[in-house]
Structure formats: C-alpha cells, structure tokens
Amino acid sequence: MNPLWTLLPPLLVIPFIILFGEKHRNLREGAIILAGLVLLGINDRIYSAVTNGQIVESGEIAILANFSLRLSAEPMGVLFGLLASFLWVVTTVYSIGYMRGHDEKNQTRFYCCFALAIACVMAAAYADNLLTLFVAYEAITLSTFPLVTHAGNDASKKAGRLYLLLLMCGSIGLFLPAVIWIATAAGTLDFEAGGILADAQMSKASLAFLLALCVFGVGKAAVMPMHRWLPAAMVAPTPVSALLHAVAVVKTGVFTILKLITYTFGIDLVSSTGVASYILPVVAFTVIASSLIAFTKDNLKARLAYSTISQLSYIVMAALLATTMSVTGGAMHIVMHAFGKITLFFCAGAIMVSLHKTNISDLDGMGKRMPITMVCFFIGALGIIGLPPASGVWSKLLIAGGSLEAGNAFWLGVLMLSTLLNIAYLLPIPLRAFFKPPATPYTGGWTEAPAPSLWAITVTTTVCILLFVFPQPLINLLGLIQWR
C-alpha cells in the first residue's frame, strides 16, 4: 500500500463536485461521502500494514541534494490519517444538514476547498521528512483560507486577512528559518527515531532558540501570542469551525510539534538539555489564560474557540515535557480532543440552525426543545474536561503521569487547574439548558437539528464514549511508535 493513494480520493472527487454543482446536490454530496469512505478504507489498510510490521512508503521527488518530498507511514501519522478521514465523512454528512438548513451560498466551492484541505492533511500525516511536512502545512493554510472567508462579508474578509497574516508570517518568518537551520545543522530533514540533532554539536542556547522558532512558528498550534487567528476564524460556517478545530488545521499544528520533538529534536535531547524550560511557562500561561478568557465569552463558538486554544497547549506541553508517557498522552489527546470538540461545534451549529441562537445567555430551557443535541453537548463537554464516561480521561492521565515522570509536579498542577476551569465554563451550558427556565415559556415539541446533522452529532458522541470504554486499540497503535 502506497501512502500516495491517500491523496487520490479527495483530489479526484473535486471534478465531480464541480460537475454536479448546485443542480445535483444529492449526487455532489454522495460523491464526497463515497470518496471519504474510500479514503477511510485506504487508511485502514495502511493501519493494518503498519501494525503487521510492513514498510509503507512512496517514491520521492528530489528537490535539492538529499532533500526530497516523500511520504511514508508511521504510527503517529497513521493515527492522524485515520482520524481526519473518518471525520471528513462525518463532517460532510453534518454539512448537508447545516449548509442546506442555513441556506449557505457557494456550497460547491465550500466542498471543493474542504476536499483539497483533506488531501493536504493526508500529505502532512504521511510526511516522511520535515520538508514534506512544511509544504503540506503551508498548503493547508492556503486551501482553508477560502473556507474562513466563505461568507464574503466584511467580518469574514477581516478574519481571513488575520488568518493568513498570522499563519503565513509565523511559518515563513519563524518556521521556515528553523527548517533551514535544522537542514544545515543536521545535514538532513528526515524524520528518525531519536531525532537528528543529537550529533549536531549545537549549544544549549542555540537549541532553545531553535525550539522556540518551531513552537511559535507553527502558528496552527495556537500558542500565545500566535493564537488570535483561531477565535477570529469563528465567523466561518460551523462545519468550517469543525474543520479548523478537529479535523485539519489545529490538529496539523500540534501534530507537527509532536513530530518535531519526537523525530527531529528527539525526546532524550530535549529532556537532557532542559531547552524546553524556557518555553513551557508560555505554554502553561496559554493553557490558563485562554480558559479564563473563555469565561468572558457569551458567544458559544467564541467560548469553544478559546477552549480549543487551551486544549492544544496540553498537547504542546506534553511534547515539551519530553517523556515517553507525556508524548504518548499528547498524541492520544489529538484524538480525544478531536471527537469531544467536534461534537460541541456540531451542537453549536445545530442550535444556530434550528433555534437561531448563538449566545449562551439565550440557551435557558433549550434542553426541552433540543434534548438530544444538549445531551450530546453534555457528553462532548465531559470529553473535553476529561471525565467519565467520555474520551479525554486517558490522555489527560498520561499527560499528568508524564509531568511526574519529568520530575516536575508544577505542570500537573497546571493541568488540574485547567480541568477545573473546563468544568466551570463548559458544564453550565447544558445545565442551564435543562434546568433554568427560559425567559419566554415554550409549549411546543422538539426542534432538533436536521436529520443529517443530528446523525453526525450522535456518531461523534458515541465515539467519545467508545474511546473511553475501549481505549486499547489506540494505546496499541501508539505503543508501536519508536520514541528513541
């Protein structure tokens, strides 16, 4: 199985999306779902091959000297590929209900850009070296820009400019110099177990500066102050918010950080030199500050956006702690957070489409009108918090254990404080929906989301629970990663 095959379904479906267009919406969206299922099947075959010890790689395109574009499969990339392909199918089904229910314009363009973004995500997931990952990273930014500006109004255009400014300036001004520096110091950009910088004879100060360039240059990880693009992009349609927060953009950011720490720097080098100690306080500040800002947001999507910033920094913190347990927990949290957060955004979009409510203060008593949606929101919130019976418990425990393994309980304290803040700004939303009476008494029946959207919400909610009950397959896959 060649990882190049993962690029084909999302790219080949684009002509059919254009061909069917608005006149044949059912065929258009059916083609996308079919492409998503084919992509999921390809990723599943790659998963089987990797777990059986087979080498899965593509040919290469030589760029300069020994630097080339190349794809290969390793457990962390397989995990990301499976996640993105599964959520592409679910988000497409959700989008059918949302985009039609909200009467969104330019739906064909939306689906084309979405498919292109997924192809770029597959390239990032299976990148064999840092050059390939950088190219895919940039392509994701460009392919998602039209999605952020989808509405075409002044607010979306302003958000799009900020989106491009922060992500492109960060990647070109900080991340690209770091890539060039790594290539010069190590003589290669290949991903290798144990990293490629251990023999580079770099001083501690140089390593710390290089690590800072990477962490802040990868703006998709949203470490403050490179986070502003994320809440600004919430002007986009809710399926785009789901794409940004769970499927493609932010997950590519933290995935890139994990790959850099694991296969470029090496966790032994980072832990033995202590170079992460200069950056960890900024990451911890991001975890707490973004949670506190979330309290101030009455707009539901804005609150969820700042929650995402905090949760992403869990993963960055886990990577910088540089222990086997913490990095495993960080990789697992990519999946756990993805299903919890996409559930919350799906619910937020359903509330907007069905009840035309966007603010938390307007949700009093809404549990009687949308009981299934609000129950799913509650379970998704438990997944983000890290409470049974939803996902998030196991990854947070591993990150907590990793902080103790690193010999510093302070980071455990940061995680615990953030979890308490999660409870405080997420749980009141479903509680007021079910137990606080509405300003105007409601006597009608249920007003649930459109059927496709409701199906997607229940699927992601179910996976949140299944990941708590059956985490072993995920643990087994992560156990195949060669950390050293």
N, C-alpha and C positions, 0 to 999 in steps of 0.2 A: 504494500500500500504506500503510495507516494503522497506526502502532505500537500503537494500542489493540487491534488484533487479537491481539497477543501476550498480552494478559491473558485472552482468552476460553478457550483450551484448558484451562489449569489450573483456572480457575474453573468452567467448565461440566462438567468431569469429576467434581467433588465430589459432586453429587447421585447420580451413577451409582455412585460408591464407596460411598455410604451405602446405596443401593438394593440393591446386590449383597451387600455386607456379608461376614460370615464364611461364610455358607451357599454363596455362589457366588464363591469366592476367585479362580478362574481368570478369570471374567468381570470381576471387580473389577480385577485387575491387568492384564488385557488392555486394559481401557478406559483405564487410566493410560498404558500404553505407547503406545496409539493417540493419546491426547492429546499425549504427548510428541513423537511423530513429526510430528503436525500442527504443533505449536509450532516444532519444528526447521525444518519446511518454510517456515513464515511468516518465521522469522528469516533463512532462506536467501534468500527473495525480497527482504527488506529489504536484505540484504547486496548482492544484485545491483543493486538500485535505487541504493544509495549509491555503489557502485563505478562506476556509469554516470553519476554526477553529478546524479541526481534528488533533489529535496527530499522527504523523508518526514517528515510531521508530522501531529499530530492537532489537533482543535479545542481550545479551552481552557475551563476553569471559573474564572470570575473570583472572586477571594476578597476582595481589598481593593485599591482604586485600580488600579494597574497590576501587581499581584501576582496570579498565577493558577496553576492546576495545568494542566500542558501536557506532552505527550510529543513528542519528535522524535528522529530517528536521526542520529547522527554516528559516525565510525569506531570510537571507543573504546567507545561504547555498543553498537554492533553486535557488536563482538568479545565483549563481556561477555554479550550476549544469546545469541549462538551457543554460547558455552561452557556457560552454565547450562542451556540447552535440551538440548544433546547429553548432558550429564552427568546430567540428570534421567532420561532414558531408560535410560542405563547403570546408574544407581544404583537405579532401580526394578527392573530385572532382577536386580541383585545382591541387593536386599532380599527378593525372592521366595525365594531360597535361604537367606538368613540368617534372616529372620523365621520361616520355617517350620521350618528346621533347629534354631533355638534355641527354638522353641515360644513366641515372644513373644505376650503378651496385647495386646488393644486395637489390633490391626493396622489396623482400619478407621479409627480415629481417627488413627493414625500417618500413613496415606496421605492423609487429608484435610488434615492440617496441612502435610504435605510439599507438596501441590499448592498450597495457599494461599501458602506461603512462596515457591514458584516464581513465582506471579503477582506477588507483591511485588517479587521480584528483577527481573522484566521491567519493572515500573514504575520501579525505580531505574536500570536500564540505559538506558532511553529518556527519562529525566527531562530536560526542556528547560530547567529552571531549578533553582535551589537550593531553593526552597520545595517543589517536587515531589519532589526527591531526599530532602529531610528527612522528608517524610511517608512515603515508601516505606521509608526507613531505619528509622523507628520501627515501621512495620507489620511489617517483617521480624523485629524483636526480639519483638514480641508473638506472631507466628504460629509462631515456633520455640520459644517457651517451653514449650508442651506436649510438644514433642519431647524437650527436655532432661529434663523430669520424667516421661518416658514410663513408666519402671519403677514409679513410685509409691511407692518405699521412702523411708526417711529420708534416705539419701545423695543420691538424685535430687532430693528436695524441697529439701535444703540447697543443692545445686548450682544448682537453679532460682532460689532466692532470691538467691544471689550473682550469677547471670547477669542477672537483672532489675535488681538494685541497681546494679551497675557500669555496665551499658549504658544504663539509663534515667537514672541520675544524671549520667552523663557527657554524654549527649545533651541532656537538659533543663537541666542546670546549667552546661554549658560550650558545647556546640554550638549550642543554640538562641539564647543571647545573642549568639554570633558571627554567626548568620544575621541577627538583628535589627540588629546593628551594621553589617553589610555593607549591608543594605537602607537603613539611614539614611544611611550614608556615600556610597553609590553611586546611590541612588535606584532601584535595580533589583536583581533577583536572577537575571536571565537569564544563561545561560552564553554568553560571547562569546569568540572567538579573541583572545588577547592579554590577557584579563581585563577586569574592570570597575572595578578600584580604582586604576588608574594616575592617573586625574584626580580622585581623592577628596581630595587635599590632606591626607593623613594623615602624621603624624610617623613616624620610623623606630621609635620605642618603641611607638607605637600599633599599627603594622603587625606588629611582632614579637609583641606581646601577643595580637593578633587571630589570628595564625597559630598561636600556642600553644593558644588556645582551640579552634581547629579540629582540630589534631593530637591533642590529648588528649581532646577532646570526642567525637571519632569513636572510641569505645572498641572498635569491631569491628576496628580496625587493630591493636589489642593492643600498643601502645607502652607500655612500663613507665612508671608503675605501674598502668595500666589493663588489665592482661593476665590477672589472676587468674581471671576468668570462664572463660577458654578451657580450661585444664587441668582445672578443676572440672567442666566440662560433659562430660568424658570418661566419666562414669558412664552416659551415654545409650547406646543401642544403636549398633553400629558404623555402620550406614547414616546415623544422625544425625551421628556424628562426621565422616563423609564430607561430609555436607551442610554442617556447620559450617566445615570446613577447605578444601573445594574448590569447592563449588557456590554457596553463598549467603552465609553470614554474614561470614566474614573477608574474602572477596573483595569484598563490598559495601563493607567498611571501607576497604580500600586503593584501590578504585575511586573512592570518594568523595574520598579525599585527592588522587588524581591529577586528578580533575575540578576540585577547588578550586584546586589550584596552576596548572592549565592555563587554566581558563576563568573563574575568579573573581579570583585574585591576578594571574595572568599570570607566565610564567617570566622575562620580562625584568625585571619589577618585583622579584621575589624575588631574582634574581641581582644586580641592580644595587644594591639596598639592603643586601644581606647579612643580611636579617632571619632567615634560616634558620640562621645560625651559632649562635644561642642554643639551638636545638632539636636540631640534628644530633648533638651529643655524647650526648644522652639516647637518641637512636635507635641510635647506634653501641654504646652500653652495652647496649641491649636485644638487639642482634644477638649480641654476645659472651656476655653473661650468660646468656641463655636457652640458648645452645649448651652452656655449662658446666653449667647445671642439668640439661640432658638427659642428661649423663654419669651423674648420680646416680640416674636413674630406671631401675629394673629392670622396671617395668611397661611393656609395649611401647607401649600407647596414650599413656601419660603422656610417654614419650620423644618420640613423634611429635608430641605437642601442643606441647612446648617447641621442637621443631624448627620447627613452623609459626610460632611467635612470632618466631623469628629470621628466617625467610624473609619474613614480612610486612614486617619492618623493612627488608629490602633494598629493597622497593618504596617504602616511605615515604622512605628515604634517597635513592633515585633521584629521587623527586618533589622533595625539598627541595634537591637539587643544582641543579635548575632549568636544565638544559641540554637541548637537543633530543635528544641521544643518550641521556642518562640517563633522561629521562621516557619515551622510546620503549622503552628497556630495561625500565623499571618496568612499563609496560603489557604488554609481551611476557611478563614474568615472571609476571603473573597467570595466563596460560595454561599456561606451562611448569610452574610450581609446582602448578597445579591437577591436571594429569594425573599428575605424579610422586607427589604426596601422596595423591591418592585411590587410587592403586594400592597404596600402602603401607598405608592404612587398610583397604582391601578385603582385603589379605593378612592383616592382623592379625585381622580378623573371621573370616576363613576358618579360621585357626589355632584360634581360640577355639571355633568351632562344631564343627570336626572332631576336634581334639585336646584341647579344654578347657584350653588353655594360654594364660596371659595375661602371664607374666613371661619376660623374655629369658633368664634363667638356666635356664629349663626347656626351651629350644629346641635343646639339643645333640643333634645327629644327626637332627633333624627333616627335613632335606633328603631323606632316603631315604624318608620317609613322605609328604611333600608336595613332590615335586620341582618340579612346575610352579609352584606357589604361591611357593616360595622363589626360583626363578629370576626370576619376575616381581617379587618383592620386591627382588632384587638390581638389576634394571633400573630400577625405580622409585627406588631409593636413588641410583643413578648420575644420574638425572634431577634429584633434589634437590641432589646435590653439584655437578652441572654438568660431568659427564664423558661423553665419547662412549661408546656410541652412543645416548644418551638425551637428552631435552629438558633444557633448563636451561643448556646451553652458550652458546647465542646470547644469551639475555637477560642472563646474567652478564657476558659480554664487553661488551655495550652499556653496562651499568651501570658496569663498570670503565672503559670509554672515556669515559663521562660524567664520572667523577670527575677524570680527567685533563683533560677539556675544561673543567671548572670550575676548573682550576688548583690542585688540592689532591690530592696523591697519598696523603694520610693515609687517605682514605675507600677508596682502592684497597687499602691495607693491611688495613683492617677487613674488606673483602670477601674477601681472600686468607686471612686468619687464620680467618674463619668457615668458609671452604671446607675448610680443613684440619681444623677441628673437626667439620664434617659427615662427613668421611671417617672420623674416629676414632670417632664414636658411631653411625654407620649401617652401615658395611661389616662390622664384627664380627658383626652379627646373622646375615646369610646365611652368612658364613664359618664360624661355629661350628655352624650348622645342617647344613652339608655336610661339614665336616672334623673336628669334635670329636665323639668317640664319646658316645653317650647313657649316662646313669647305669645304665639297665637295657637290655641288648641287645634289639633289636627284630628279629623274624624274619618279620613279616607283609608284606603287599603295600602298595600305595599307599592312603593315606587322604586323598584330595583333598577340596576343598570341594564342596558340592552343585553340580550342573551349571549352574544359572543364575548362581550366584556366580562359578564358575570362568570362565564365558563373559565376564562383566563384567571380571574381572581381566585376562584375556588381551586384551580390547579396549583397555582403558586403557593396558596395557603396550605394545601395538602402536602406539598413538597417540604414546606417549613416544618411540618410535624414529622414527616418521614425521615428527614435529616436528623432530627433529634432521636427518633426511635431506632433508626438503622444507620448509624454513622460509620460502621465498619468498612463498607466498600470505599468510602472516601479516605479513611485512615489507611487502608491497604495501598491505595494508589499513591498517597503522599509518602508512604513508607518506602516506595521504590526510588525516591529522589536521592541522588548521590550528593550529600552535602559537602563531603570532603574528598 
